[in-house]
């Protein structure tokens, strides 16, 4: 009976859990981390049930941490070097009542690099697209170069640093009055290492002023079969014949305006009041189009034949 009661008490008041914990590795001044074999470790814990349950909640709330602090390594001269760190209980802030049964992995490979300063060109990073019918026709930013602190080996090959993404979604020409926008810079640079992209933290405290010129998107649209009307005095004594009664016309201007326009909205005509037989004549066609649009290419012309009207056609 005593053994049974002891086993019951053990099972009721002790517990075990297995959890993943994010590992934070801190370097000494002048160094930075270029890569690690992993940044998450799996721990197996046991202890009193009530404390185990509380520790599980603390891990989920990121109150239990795994941390490793490198000692001072200012005497190292290499731009890049590797170290293997070993984790133990002292790298975690577990309550004293908790037993740490295992850490997987307990050895982690770390690649460190020395820090340096270098000026890099700024590259504007945008996300989204302007409002329908609008486009960015020009952009300007200042400064064009900024001082960056980062790993020596990475900065040797880096040429530019991106701004944080600028949201241009839905912009219209009305937003042009709100510029300049002041934007920050990304605090990391990505580079290729062993066929995979690695993101390395850098530091740049400068800001960039950005201007965008936003204009209505321009386009060219062809309109077909526009009827040519003939204008002449009421008592015009001549008969007018058009070789082509319809013309095609290409207009250019704001895309939104062109999209709403069709051939029936365009008036085309010629005035033959000053023409007398015999013909034929090559006459320019006058077109009435909305303000803001213009004819693309040469103005249209039609061939006109003027003959004297007979008694039957008068």
Secondary structure as UniProt FT lines:
FT   HELIX           2..13
FT   STRAND          14..26
FT   TURN            29..30
FT   STRAND          31..36
FT   STRAND          40..48
FT   HELIX           49..60
FT   TURN            61..62
FT   STRAND          66..69
FT   TURN            74..75
FT   STRAND          80..86
FT   HELIX           89..91
FT   TURN            96..97
FT   STRAND          99..104
FT   STRAND          107..123
FT   STRAND          126..127
FT   TURN            132..133
FT   STRAND          134..142
FT   STRAND          145..151
FT   HELIX           152..157
FT   STRAND          160..163
FT   STRAND          166..167
FT   TURN            169..170
FT   HELIX           173..178
FT   STRAND          181..183
FT   STRAND          188..193
FT   TURN            194..195
FT   STRAND          196..201
FT   STRAND          208..216
FT   STRAND          218..231
FT   TURN            234..235
FT   STRAND          238..242
FT   STRAND          246..254
FT   HELIX           255..259
FT   HELIX           263..265
FT   STRAND          267..271
FT   TURN            273..274
FT   STRAND          281..284
FT   STRAND          286..288
FT   TURN            291..292
FT   STRAND          294..295
FT   STRAND          301..308
FT   TURN            311..313
//
